[in-house]
Each structure stands twice: as C-alpha cells, then as structure tokens.
Amino acid sequence: MTAAARSLRAAVVLASLCACDETPQPSPPGPARAAIEIAGGARITREELTAFDAYYDGLDPTIGLRHRRAVLLERHLLPLALARAAFPALREQALAKARELASVSGNALALQRAGGEVLGPIARAALPVPLAAWARDQSVIGAVSPILETPEAVLVVALLEHHPGFTPVGDELVFHVVRFPAHDQQDFAAWLQDERLRRKGGLVHCDQDVLPALPTWLAP
C-alpha cells in the first residue's frame, strides 16, 4: 500500500471515529399542548382554566369544579378562544389601544376624561367573567382595572360603586367603561352561534379531566 493510500485510509478511519463520538442533539421542544384545542386554531390553556379559581372560591366555595368549569367555558373561555382564532388582527388592534389608555389612566377620574360610558347598577352575575372577577369587593372602588379581554371587546374600567347583595353573586356594581370593540360583526351573538355550528365535532384535543365540563355542542 502506498503512502498516499495509507494516509487516505487513516483519514477515513479518523472521520468515522469522530462521527461515532458525536452526541445527538435533542430536537427543540414544540409548543406545549393546550388543555383544549379546536379545529381552526382555537385553544385554551391550563393557565386560562385556573385563572379564575380564586374568584370562584370567594364567590361560592360550594360550587363544584365541574360546574365551575362548565360555566367558565360556556360564558367566557370558548367564545374568547373562537374569537381570537377568527379575528387575530382586529383583536390585536383593540388590545394595543387598551394598553395605551391603561398606561395613562391612573384613577377613575382620569379614565372618565378619556371618554366611555357608565354601566350599571348591574348584578355581578350578569357581568362578563373578567369584569366580575376584577371588581371583587369595595377595595377597588376608584381604581382602574388592568386590560380585561372579553369575547366581544377589550375593556378598561373603573369601579365607581359597589352595593353588597345578600351574597356576592347579588352584588350591584356601577362602572365607568371604555370599550374597544374587537370585531366588525354588528351581532356578535349571531356570529358566535354560527361559529359553534361550524366547529361542531371539531375537537382536536381535550385533557381528560376537562372533558366532563365541555358543552354539548363541542363534546365528542
């Protein structure tokens, strides 16, 4: 064997040894699976499912977890997830405007100067879930809320009055509300009903412990 051939063979052997010593690199992790995923891109995370636990515990600790989740999904989380998937650009515009307002409104008087309207008196049970949860008691009278995202709009509000009811569910509340609509539908309820029909049978994934709380239009 010539010197050149021996050198070439040594180089091949060395390359093979180096290749064998290489440690395989793990693939980058993909996005975490949501607790609920629906065809069309709608998703609800585990964090969203538990975000209102403290509110419901204070409202009525006897409410069972299944019933609590069912109400939260039907009234807030599922409509919000469907709207986010259908109108991402419009929702981002509404969020941007709300963030800008919230950053310069430190109290109820400042928010009132920005426009908006008075809402109430209205029973807590009739309010969107994020608004009802934020206005938990009289300690937030005069304060301005963080951005509150509902299925129909993004809100920045100030609590003006809090009239306790026989139970917290019956509290009567008065707000100053600045509303940034997130959709171009004149009738959001009609759009939502049509969207439910389109997504019927479109459940992609649901964590086992959440399945019993799904509404009938979505449950497999």
N, C-alpha and C positions, 0 to 999 in steps of 0.2 A: 504494500500500500504506500502510495506516495505521501510526501509530507503534506501536500495540499489536501489530499483526501482525508488524511488523519485530522487535520485542523477543522475541516468541514464537519466531519463526524463528531468531533468534540463539541463543536458549536451547537449542533442539533441536540446532543445529549444534554448539554447545559440548559438550553432553552426549555427542554421537556421537564427538567427538574425544577426550574423556576416556575413553570406553569403549574406544576403539581403543588408547589408551596403556596400558591396564591389562595388567600382566604376568600370564599364567596361573599360578596357584599349583599346585605339584606335589601330587599326592594323597599322603596319608601312607602310608608303606610298610606292607605287610601283614606278618604273621608269616613268618619265614624258613621255607622248606620243609625238612622233616626229611629225613634220609638214607633213612629207611623210614617209610612211612605205610600203615596198615591200616584198613580199614573198621571203624567203631565207635570211632574216636578214638585207637587205639594208635599211638604214634610213637616213633622212635629217632633221636636227633640225631647229627650227625657227631662232636660232642664226646664223646658216650657211646661211640661206636665206638672212639675213640682213647684213652679214659681209661686203659686197662689196657696200653697199648703198652710202657711202661717195665717193668711187671711181667713180661710175656711175654718181653721181650728178656732180662731177667735170669734167667728160669726156663729158657729154652732158645732161644737166638738162631737155631737152625737151623729152628725151626717156621715154615713158610711163612705168608704173610699170609692167603691164602685159608683155610687150615685153622684158623688162629688166629681169624679172624672167624667161621667156621662154629661152632666150639666156643663162643665167647663169645655168639653169637646164640642158639644152641640151649639152652645151660645157664643163661644169665642174662638177656640183654637182651630177648629176645622174651617169655619168661614175665613179666618185670617190666613191660614195656610193656602187655601184655594185662591184668595185674592192676591197674595204675594206671588204665587206662581203665575197668575194670569196677567198681572199688571206691574212688573218689577220697575219699569222706568217711571211710571206715574207715582208709585209709592215712594221711590227714592226722592223725587222732586218734593213731595209733601213732607217727607222726613227732613230734608235739608231746610225747608222753610221753618219747620217747627223747631229745629235745633237753633237756628239763628234767633228766633224770637225768645226761646227759653234762655239763651245766653245773656240777654239784655233785660230780662224781666225778673227782678229780684223779689217782688212782692205783688199783692193783689192790685194795688193802685197802679203800678207800672203796667201790669197786664191789661187793666181796663183801658188805659190810654192807648193801647195798641189796637183797639177795636174788639170785635167779638160780640157776644151777647150773654145775657143772664139766662140760666137754665134752672128751673125749679120754682117752688119746692117740688122735689121728686123723691119717691121712695127708693131706698138703696137697692131693693130687689129689681127695680126697673132700669137700673143703670148698666152701661157696659161694664164687664168684669174688671178691667184695669182701673176704671174710674172709681168704681165702688170699693175696690181694694185699697187704692191710694187714700181715699177720704175715710180712713178707718175710724177716726174719732175727732174730738174737738181740738186736739193738739195741732192740727194742720190748718185751722182757720187762719186766713190771711196769707197763707203760704202758696207758692206757685209749684205746681206739680212738675216732675220730670216729664219727658215726652211720653205720652200714652198712645200706643198704637192699637186701634180697633180695626175690625174688618173694613169698615166704610171710610175711615179717615184717620188722621193723626191729630191728637188734641194736646193743647197746653191749657191748663185750667187753674183757677184759684178757688179755694173753698171759702164762701162768704158766710154761710150759716149752717149750723148743724143742730137739728132738733131731735134729741133721742126719742126712739119709739119704745114700746113695751119690750121688744127685743131688738138687737142690732139690725135685723132684717127690715124692721119697720122704721128705721131712722129716716127722717126727712131732711134733704140736703139742698142747698142753693149754691150754685157755682157761677163764676164768670168763665166762659168757654171761648177760646179761639180755636176754630176748626179749620183744618187743611184737608179738603176732600182728596181722596186718593184714587178716585175712579171717575170715568166720564159717563157712567150709567146714571140716568135720571132715577131709575128704580133699582136700587141695589138688591132688594129682596127678590125681585123677579129674576135678576141675573143669577143670584145665588141658587135659587130653585132650579134654574136651567143647568147650572154647573153641577149641582148634585146629580141630576139625571145623567149628564154626560160622564160623570166619574163613577156612576154606579157599577159595581163589580170591578173597579179599577184598583183595588187594594193590592199594593206590591209587597208590603211587609207590615207586620204589627207585632210588637212584643207580646208574649203570651199573657202577661199579667194585665195588659191593657185591653185585650180582645173583648172581655165581657162588657166594657163600657162603650164600645162602638155603637153609633146609631144604626138603626135598621137599614138605612139607605146605603151604608158602607160595609156593614158586617158581611163576611163571606158566607 
